[in-house]
Amino acid sequence: MAEHHVPLTINEDGLVTSVGNTKQQNSEYDTCVVCGKTSPYKVQTHIDYRIGYVEGAGQGCFQPKQCLQSNQSDRELLAIPKYLIEKYPNDMELGGVIREFYWNSKK
């Protein structure tokens, strides 16, 4: 699971009075990891209550076909072969393999 850091507000007695910047969090919406469009879900909405969220990847669009066909020049996609993910179940090791795959595809 990803590690998240949130600011804490601590009073003079050393007690936590609030967690996170609630004013900012309530207005921030998640974006699609593929096309960058704003999703209808706020960042703090738990993933069990979302549609289109993929653990390990992030929030996706509701209409994947339109999303993948959109012309987003500032985003590039790289297809990772399924066998790599199955062969390297350790996330740290898989990350290195994916990075190597990426650089080999640039040659």
C-alpha positions as CSV (number, residue, x, y, z in Angstrom):
1,M,0.0,0.0,0.0
2,A,1.3,3.5,-0.8
3,E,2.6,5.7,1.9
4,H,0.7,9.0,2.4
5,H,1.9,12.0,4.4
6,V,-0.6,14.5,5.7
7,P,-0.1,17.6,7.8
8,L,-1.1,17.5,11.5
9,T,-2.3,20.5,13.5
10,I,-1.0,20.3,17.1
11,N,-2.2,22.6,19.8
12,E,-0.1,24.0,22.7
13,D,-0.8,20.9,24.8
14,G,0.8,18.7,22.2
15,L,-2.5,17.2,21.2
16,V,-3.5,16.6,17.5
17,T,-6.5,18.8,16.7
18,S,-6.8,18.0,13.0
19,V,-5.3,15.7,10.4
20,G,-4.6,17.0,6.9
21,N,-5.5,20.3,5.3
22,T,-9.3,19.7,5.2
23,K,-10.1,22.9,3.3
24,Q,-7.7,21.9,0.5
25,Q,-8.6,18.2,0.5
26,N,-12.3,18.8,0.2
27,S,-11.7,20.7,-3.1
28,E,-9.2,18.4,-4.7
29,Y,-10.4,15.9,-7.2
30,D,-8.4,12.9,-8.4
31,T,-7.4,12.7,-12.1
32,C,-7.2,9.8,-14.6
33,V,-3.7,8.3,-14.6
34,V,-3.9,7.8,-18.4
35,C,-5.5,11.0,-19.9
36,G,-5.3,13.4,-16.9
37,K,-9.0,14.4,-16.9
38,T,-10.6,15.3,-13.6
39,S,-12.5,12.4,-12.0
40,P,-15.8,12.9,-10.0
41,Y,-14.0,11.5,-6.9
42,K,-12.2,13.6,-4.3
43,V,-8.7,12.6,-3.4
44,Q,-9.7,11.5,0.1
45,T,-12.6,9.2,-1.2
46,H,-11.7,5.7,-0.2
47,I,-11.0,3.4,-3.2
48,D,-13.8,1.0,-2.2
49,Y,-16.3,3.7,-3.1
50,R,-14.9,4.5,-6.5
51,I,-15.4,3.1,-10.0
52,G,-12.4,2.8,-12.3
53,Y,-9.7,2.8,-9.6
54,V,-6.9,0.3,-10.1
55,E,-4.8,-0.5,-7.1
56,G,-1.1,0.2,-7.9
57,A,-2.0,2.4,-10.8
58,G,-4.6,4.9,-9.7
59,Q,-7.8,6.5,-10.8
60,G,-9.0,5.7,-14.3
61,C,-11.7,7.1,-16.5
62,F,-15.3,5.9,-16.6
63,Q,-15.0,5.6,-20.4
64,P,-11.7,3.8,-21.0
65,K,-12.1,3.6,-24.8
66,Q,-12.5,7.4,-25.1
67,C,-9.7,7.9,-22.6
68,L,-7.2,5.8,-24.5
69,Q,-8.2,7.4,-27.8
70,S,-7.9,10.9,-26.5
71,N,-5.1,13.0,-28.0
72,Q,-3.1,13.9,-24.9
73,S,0.3,15.0,-26.2
74,D,1.8,15.6,-22.8
75,R,1.3,11.9,-21.7
76,E,3.0,8.9,-23.2
77,L,2.0,5.3,-22.5
78,L,4.2,2.3,-22.2
79,A,2.6,-1.2,-22.4
80,I,4.3,-3.6,-20.0
81,P,4.1,-7.3,-21.0
82,K,1.9,-9.4,-18.6
83,Y,4.7,-12.0,-18.2
84,L,7.0,-9.4,-16.5
85,I,4.4,-8.7,-13.9
86,E,3.7,-12.3,-13.3
87,K,7.5,-13.2,-13.2
88,Y,8.4,-10.4,-10.8
89,P,5.8,-10.3,-7.9
90,N,8.1,-8.2,-5.7
91,D,7.2,-4.5,-6.4
92,M,10.8,-3.3,-5.9
93,E,12.2,-5.8,-8.3
94,L,9.4,-5.2,-10.8
95,G,10.1,-1.5,-10.7
96,G,13.7,-2.1,-11.8
97,V,12.6,-4.5,-14.6
98,I,10.1,-1.9,-15.9
99,R,12.6,0.8,-15.8
100,E,15.0,-1.4,-17.8
101,F,12.2,-2.3,-20.2
102,Y,11.5,1.5,-20.7
103,W,15.1,2.4,-21.5
104,N,15.5,-0.6,-23.9
105,S,12.4,0.6,-25.7
106,K,14.1,4.0,-26.2
107,K,17.0,2.5,-28.1
